[in-house]
Amino acid sequence: MADENQDYSRLNNRNQRRKPKKWLSLVLALAGAAVVVVLLIAVLNDKPTASNETTDDGQNKQTIADQVSGKKASDEENKEQGDEEKKDEEEQDKEEKDSKKEEVEPTDGNVKEAYKKDWEPIGTEQSGAHTTTFQEDTTDWREIERAAAEAVGLDPSSMTTWYIGNNGNGGNDIVATISGSNSAETFRVYASWADGEGWQATKVEVLKENDKN
């Protein structure tokens, strides 16, 4: 009977010693599981959601659109500024040319003002040897009209051409009488042919009366 009590006492002692080990193992297992859960939560929270990605993509697209719109606005502003500068330069060139008028003797008593300026040839569509053609609606006729119109600042498409005639030099010198559609003044314009460069105005006379009407 005493032996049985001793065996039971030893078994009971072993069981008592094993209990702390079981609790320790259980605590460690729970701690490990908690760490895994925390890591998973951290990883999932760090990953961008589809909503965030969509928002970021929309913001990027909006930023690009704003940049493109801003560039277009800047280009248009630069173009407008360039057009204004070009217009100012043209007006300045015109004023400079007008200031370089050289008064000359009139051809007859019907002239109230006669002057010369440094006109440039207007260019030409013609090539090869040139022979002046005094026929309406020909290339030569239209180019003479344009040279005469530019010399006095008229629009060749709306002016009236009263006369174009030979003024010597084998037809390479001409005289044209023109007037603007809304102008009371009539002009007599002299021009000469420049090979490869077209007609070039040489003198303008402002008439007192239209002698070709």
Summary of the structure (lengths in Angstrom):
residues: 213
radius of gyration: 49.6
end to end distance: 160.1
largest distance: 166.7
contacts: 511
relative contact order: 0.09
helix: 53%
strand: 19%
